[in-house]
């Protein structure tokens, strides 16, 4: 690991953030966060909360040496494990597994081919042991080959209906209330909030506005190419290709931020080693920057 | 060419748009466009202007069947020949040619290698005859290999100082007043305006906010990859790679729009065959859509 940069005025990396109330509530119940001392109500008073409110004061007060003009206020958030649950497996992987029967129905010859055969068996133990190359086969088969419109409709239907096995609630309700408060608090202070996720960009865009108040164009994720062509009626279509353009993990996060946003964030939030480079890149900028590692998805607090 | 789709309520493709006053004025002199009948003051009354104002009324009136919620109001604009001049050669190509001496200074062995030798000769006739592969060599040599920060500084310096040979004014002042008015008018009506250019994404982002009021994250352009690493002091850097991720021309425009924005535009403006697919893709959406081909860069009106 390279030496950690520390020339910024405010780079705070906090591990095991002390959040007591990681209650999971529907986002529709969230009101706009206030800008005053009542911000972040579900956070304990402590260094983590203080770091966030200090950062916001420092970057939004016009008399502050660290003042950031509104148009440059960019904040990026990892999703899985940072904004919503990631255990026992990524929600998008559940989506892909759930799609396998439909894929096999369209291509019956796959029924006796691995890894599809294992997925169809319903044997959870065997499914959990699938190798990475096998999982990639499932991802390509369920996330590519269809038009962009067809994919959006399928993914929307799933996110509307599917429920997490533990909580018996839609995945889109399993977001972390304290982080929803951070999103709202930063937006109320002029920050443009982005998701920067290792998950599929097209997948997360389906629900990002409804669940996080983040529009599709502010979702950066692992992205494949598309091909523009015409359907049999001459109507333009975009088809999702099994070709990876951006692997938005690790070093791919700052690379993706440059590609899709073109500015270095002033604040970044992540929860795992896959976010390290994004947090470093954010922290290495001039002036006040906030790089936060939030660990709140342990079994006890979930 | 595939059959033109025509199921939208309002798809207007106007060739040879009747604009009398394509005066070139500094954008700093532009005020926010009004939303009323005083919109688009430098446009002649006629079908082109009418199509734009009808489209805006139809999509922003809550009682209209074609009402579009504010968050979905996306409008995309080609740049070269649509928003600013493109003759006799693209401004970015001038930038690349102007950078050649600095590249050769850093790598003296290139002085006697083509196409660099021809560029250094200053022989305009010979430079104008360079082949596409030769031009690509110049583009890769001048647009890649440096950090993102170094490139931004070099491009900013050039756009601040370089002047067009015909008008003796900075390139960034050679924008089309009628199109600046369209940008302002759409923004005043809740549209998010994007540049979707065959030009380099990183290049256009350097001046887009100052020149068009369009922030860097709303510029989609031809884009190369970057590599995240650390400099000798351990500071994170992003280096521009000679690897093409998105060729944002022709079919690449709707593909780029999907990658970078993730929503189909409601309005698109272009001026050449390289914009055809973007205009088709926009026009093929549901409800009211505006696809406009503007031809205003002929010698007489420039």
Interface residues (C-beta under 8 A of the other chain):
Chain A: X2 X3 X4 X5 X71 X74 X148 X192 X201 X202 X205 X209 X215 X216 X217 X219 X223 X225 X226 X227 X228 X229 X230 X234 X235 X236 X238 X245 X246 X251 X252 X254 X255 X258 X259 X260 X261 X262 X263 X277 X280 X281 X284
Chain B: X2 X3 X4 X5 X71 X74 X148 X192 X201 X202 X205 X209 X215 X216 X217 X219 X223 X225 X226 X227 X228 X229 X230 X234 X235 X236 X238 X245 X246 X251 X252 X254 X255 X258 X259 X260 X261 X262 X263 X277 X280 X281 X284
